[in-house]
């Protein structure tokens, strides 16, 4: 049995290792994890810029990668504690974004300011327990290549946004958005699709 299997199969050992990586009841990894350990587990492409004031809550037991020429702007938070975070090449994570895995962001994606994309939900079904004691559920978010997500948008767990789609500022995306679409509102709805036969964007009735 491998060391990782031994840790997974022993609740006490798993709790101890978790404590070594993250202080109790916190999401931010310990300094030694951020400085020394993560570099051996995560992939970072060429010419990547991660600004000084980005909060990288990334841990070695879950994947994180960022492709060539991509940038994460100040005051953003990237968290892979409950699911992997993948960012493609030539993509921008704008000021103040919150990305909580599992999230996959394609290449040539523009995320404007103050966007929340969280693949995590808190369980709440048992009314005899506090919500914080009921654990979490996850469902992956996928943002396809060439997308543009406007400022203050929220992308909820389990949503896929198709290639070359535009999500308007302030939208709350609760359902999948097809490729080559423009979507707006709360809840988000598609208002235009690209018509390949006419080679133009067409309003959706």
N, C-alpha and C positions, 0 to 999 in steps of 0.2 A: 504494500500500500504506500502510495506517494505521500510526501509531507502535506501537500495541499488536501488530499483526501482525509488524512488523519485530523487535520484542523476542522474540516467540514463535518466530520462525524463525531467530534467531541465538543459538546456545547461549552464546557468550561474552558478548553483550550481556544476555541473560536472566540469566546468573549475576551480572553486575555490578549490574543493577537489583535483583536479589534481595538482594545484599549491602548495597545502600543502604537497603533496607527492614528487613532482619533480620540481626543479627550471625551469623557463620558457626556452624553446628551449634547454633543456638538456635531457640526457637519464639516468643519474645517480640519484638514489633516494636521498632524504635528509638523513642526518646522523641519525636523530631520527627514520626514517623508517627502515634503515638498522640495527640499534642496538636494537630497542624495538619492532617495529610492526611486522616485517617479521617472527619472531620466532613463532608467534601465527597462522600463515597462511600456512607455508611451512613445508614439511616433510623431515626429515634428518635421515637416518638410523644409525645403529651402526658402530663405527669405521670408520666413514667418515673423510677424510682429505681434507680440502679446504685450500690451501696454502695462506700465508699471502698476497702475491701480486696478488691475483686473484681479478678482478673487478666484483663484484656481482651486476649487474644492475637488481635486481629482486624486484618486487613490490607486494603488498598484493592482488591486484585485479585480478591477473592471477596466475595460479598454478606453483609451482616449487617443485620438489622432487628429492632426490638422495638416492639410495639404499645402503644397508650395504656394507662396505668395499670398497667403491668407492673413487676415488681421483680426484681432479681438481688441476692441476699443476699451478705454478706461471705464471703470465702475460697473463692468459686466461681471457676472458670476457664472462659472462653468462647474457643474456638479455631476460626477459619474458614480455617486455612491450607491445608487440602486439600478443603474443601467449605463451602458456604454454611450459615449458621445463621440461622433465622427463628424468632422468638418472637412469638406473637400478643398480643392485648389481654387485660388483666385476668389475666395469668398470673404465677405466682410460681416463681422458681428459688431453692430453699432454700439454707441454709448449706452450703458445701463441695461443691457440685455441680461435676462436670466434664462439659462439653458440647463435644464435638469433632465438627465438621461432616463430612459433610453431615447436618444435623439440622433438622427442622421441628417446632416445638412449637406446638400450636394455641392458641386463646383459652380463657380460664377454666380453665387447667391449673394443678394444684398439684403441684410437685415438692418432696418433703420433703428431708431432709438427706442429704448424702453420696451422692448418686446419680451414677453414671457412665453417660453415653449417648455412645457413640463410633461414628461412622460409618466409622472408619478401622481397618484391619487391617494388620499387617506381613506381608509375604511371607516364606515360610520354606522353600519347596519344594526349593531347590537346596542340598544338604547340603555342597557344596564352598565355599560362601560364608557369611560371617557373616550373620545375619538382618538386621542393620542396613544391610547393603550391598545388599539385594535389593529395596528400594523398598517401596511400600505399595499397597494396594488399598482402594477405598472403595465403600460401599453405603449409600444414604440411610436414615436413621431417620425415621419419622413418628409423632408422638404426637398423636392427634386431640383435638378440642375436649372440654373438660369432664372430662378424665382426672385421676386422682389416683394418683401413683406414690409408694409408701412409702419410708421411709428405707433407705439402703444397698442399694437395688436397682441392678442392672446391666442396661442395655439394649444389646444387641449390634448390630453393623452389619447393615443390611438389614431390620430389624424394623419392622413397622407395628403400632401399638396403636390400636385403633378407638375411636371416640367414646364418651365417658362410661364408660370402663372404669376399674377399680381394680386396681393391681398391688401386692401385699402387700410389706411391708418385707422386705428381704433376698432378694427374688426375683432370679433370673437369667433374663432374657427372651431366648430364642434363636430363637423362632418368633413369627409374627404372632398377635396377640390380637384376636379379633373385637370389634366394637362391643358395648357394654352387657354386658361380662363382668367377672367377678372372677377374678383369676389369682394363684396362689401358687407358691412352691417353686423348687427348682433341680434340673433345668430347670423353668421356669415352666409351669404347666398351668392350664387354666380349671376352676374348681370351681362357678361359678354363672353363669347367663345370665338376662337380664331377659326374661320372657315377656310380650309385649304383650297377648296375649289374656286372660291371667289378671291382668295388671297387678301382677306381683310377681317377685321374684328367686327363681329355681328352681335347685336343685342339679343339677349335671351328673353323670349316672351314669357 
